[in-house]
């Protein structure tokens, strides 16, 4: 057996200053997505570095017969065909904890901005209008918050918000750790002032926030903050809820390009809404990205690939 260099395909823009491996250790390629990489290169790839934007489904993975490792620079894997990785014995390496505090920071900031109606006030300025007297916001200290999803991001959101709000609970799922305050989904919908979505996008969670969900929550007129995939929310149902004044405010973090166009249309459709939309800032913080990128490069080189010789 003769050892070969790793062939690493980096499907992520690395932070400035992060060192790539030398030629003696790896054959290194960087690309925006697998579709832009030549087939002869994909056929030799042994390791991938990826983030949340790139979809690695069975069709894409089939083009990389020598793939042995997928390094996910972050937490979620709803963009990766994990079953196909398992079937082929491809190792999946994640860093689920490092980026979670940065996402939680966004969720907490988003709730504060919505509660003070900053997005709605900003929209007024854009139109050259003056707010009406008695236009009041909420104190976050008075808000009852529920979090949908008890993974690293959900738990980080709870830690970040607990000192700032009246109460934080998780929606009851088998994954919620023992001893953690939780509530059935039916009760959460009629009790909570704010809902934080931190669930993976799976067949049973897609479109979770739809007409039925929003009707059940309408009496509370809650704040809705989604720091997960936008596919958890039905765009038509959300638009109708905003039109019906069934939500006090909405914060969205679109990941996929198609979702950005949907979000843009939503903003145009509801120019007076307390609506805050960013473009997946997630872990995009200088210190977090530098740590994640250095980790990802090191992990992409952690195996030695051999072939007969």
N, C-alpha and C positions, 0 to 999 in steps of 0.2 A: 504494500500500500504506500502510495506517495501522497504527501499532503499538498493541498492546493491553497492558493490565496482565496480568501472570501471574496465574493462578488456582491457588493452592497448597493442597493438602489434606495436612495434617499428621496422620498416623496414629500418632503417638507423643506421649507426655507429655514435654514439654521441661523441662529443668532450670530452677530458679528463677533469674531474672535474665537469661535468654537473650532477646534482643530480637527481637520479630516485626517484619516489614517494615511500613513505613507504607503507607497506602492508595494513595499515588501510585505505589508500586512493585508492589503485589500485592493481590489479593483473597484473604484468608487464612481458611481453615477448619481447625478441629481436631476430630477425632472418634476414637473408639476403633477403629472398623473401617468399611469401605466400606458395609456393610449399613445402618448408621445414618445415612447421608448421603442427602439427597434426590436423585432422579434428575436434576433440572434443574441441580443443583450439579455432580454427577459429569460431566454432559455438557459442562461448561465447564472442567473441571480440566485444567491444562497440566503440572502438576508434583506429584509425591507425595513425601513424606518417610515412610519406613517403617523398622521394625525387624524382628526375627525372628518376632514373634508373628503378624503379619498375613499371610494368604495372598493373593497376587496371581496368581490363575490366569487362564486365557483368558476365562472367563465374567465375572470382575470387571473385567478390563481392557477388555472389549468395551463396558462401560457408560461408558467415558471416551474418546470418539472423538478428543478434542483433546489427549490426553496426549502429551507430548513427552519427559518426563524422569522417571525414578524414582531417588530418592536413598535409598540404603540406608545408614542410619547404623550401620555395622558391616561385617562381612565376608561371612558366608554368604549364599547366594542360593537355597538349596533350598526357600524359601517363595515363590519368584518364578518365573513361567513365562518363562524367559529366551528360549526359542525364539520365543515370541509377541512379546516385545519386539523381537527381531531382525527378525521378519517385518514388523512395523509401523514399523521404524526408530525405535523409542523408545530414547533414551539411558539406559543404566544407569550410575550413578555410585556407587562404593563407597568406603569408608574401611577397607581390610582390615587395616591395621597398628595403628591407634591403640588399639583395644580388646584386641588380642592379649595384651599383657603382663598385663592384669587377669585375663583368663581363665587364663593360665598360672599366675598367683599362686594362684588358686583350686585348680588341679590340684595344685600343689606342696603347698599347705596340706592339701588332702584326703588326699594320700598320707601326709604326716606324721601326721595324726590317725588314719588307718586303721592305720598301722604301729604306733602306740602303743596301739591298740585303744580310743581315746577314745569312739567311738560305742557300742561294746559296753558300756563301763563306764558311760556315761551311761544306757543302757537298764537296767542293774542298779539304779542309783540311783532311776530312775523306779518300779521295782518294789519298792524298799525292800530289795534283796538285797545281800549282801556278796560280793565276788569271792573265788574259791577261791585258796589258796596256789599259787604256781607259774604264775600267769596272766601270761604274758610277751608282750611285743611285739617288734617287729623294729627294728633300726637302719636308717634309710633309706640310710646309707652302704654297706650290704651288698646293696642291691637292684639287680638288673639290670632296667632299664626299657626298654620298647619303645613307640614312638608310632605309631599308625595315622593317617597323614595328615601331609603335609609342607607344608601351607599356612601362612599367617601364624600361626595359633594353634598348630599343631603345632611349628613352629620356635621360637616363643616358649616353649612348654613345655620344649623341649630346652634352651634357654639358661638357663631358670630352674632346671631340675633338675640339670644337669650338675655343678655344684659340690657337690651334696647327696647324690648317689647313686653307686653303684659304676660304672655304665655306662649310657649312653643311646644307643639305636639307633632308626632308623626301620624300619618294615616296608616291604619293597621294593615300590615303585610307580614307574611312569614319571615321576611328578612329583617324585620325590626328587632334589634337586640333585646334580650330580656331586661326588664327593669326600666326601659325607656318609655316615657309617657306617650301613649298612642290612643287613637280614637278610630272607630269604624268610619269608613268613607261616608256613609249616610249621615252620621252625626257631624262630621267635618263640614259637609256642604251647608248645613243649616246653622252652624255655630261660628265658623271662622270668619275673621275680618280680612285675612290674607292667605292666599294659597301659593306655595312655592313648588313648582314642578321640577323634580330632579330625578325623573325616572328614565330608564333606557327606552328607546323606541323599539317596541316589539309588536308582534301581531295583536296581542291582547291590550296593548297600551295605545296603539295608533288611534287617533281621534278620540281619546279619552274625554277631553274637554269639548263636548259637542252640545247639541240642543238640550238634551236631557240633563246633563251635568250643570249647564248654565241656568236652566230653569230652577233646578233644585237649590242653587246657590243665590238666586236673584234676591231673595228677601233680605240677605245681608249686604247686598251690593259690594262684594269683596274686591280686594285688589288681587290681580292675577299676575304672577311673575313666573316666566318660563325660562330656566337656565339650562334646559335640556333641548333635545331636537324639537323643532317647531311642529313636526308631525304629530305630536301629542295633542295638538289643538286643531279643531276644524275651523278653517278660515271663514266660511260662510256663517257658521254659528257664532263665532267671535264678533264678526261684523254686525250681526243682528243684535247681539247683546250690547254692543256699544251704542247702536242706534236706539235701543230701548232703555238706555241708561241703567243697565243691569250690572255694571261694573264701575267701581270708583276709579280704577286706573289699571293699566296694562303695561307690563314690561316684557319685551321679547328679545331674544338673542338668535336670530336666524343663522344657521350654519351653511345650508346648501344655497347655491345661487338662485334656484327656482323659488326658494322661500324668501329671498331678499326682494324679488319682484312682487311677490304676494304681499309682503309687509309694506312695500312702497305704495301699492294700490290701497291698502288698508288706511295708511296715513292720509292719502289724498281723499279717500271716501269719508273720513271722519276728522276734518281739520280742526274741530273744536274739542276733540277728545283728550282726556288725560292719558296720553299714549306715548310711551318711550320705547324706541326701537334702536338697537345697535346692530353691528355686524359681527357677531360671535367674538366678543373680546375675550371671554373665557379666561384662559391661562396667559393671555397676551400681556404679561407684565415682565419688565426687563429681567428681574432677578429669577423669576419662575422659569422663563424661557431659557435662560442661560443654563440653569441647573438641569432642566429637562433635556436640552439638546446635548449637553456633555454626557449625560447618562445614556441617552439613546445611542450615541455614537459608540460608546464603550460596550454597550450590550449587543450591538450589531456585530461585534467582533469576538463575542464570547465563545463561539464554537469553532472547531477546526474541521473543515470539510475535507474528506479524503476520497480518493478514487483509485481504482486498480491501476497499477503501473509496474 
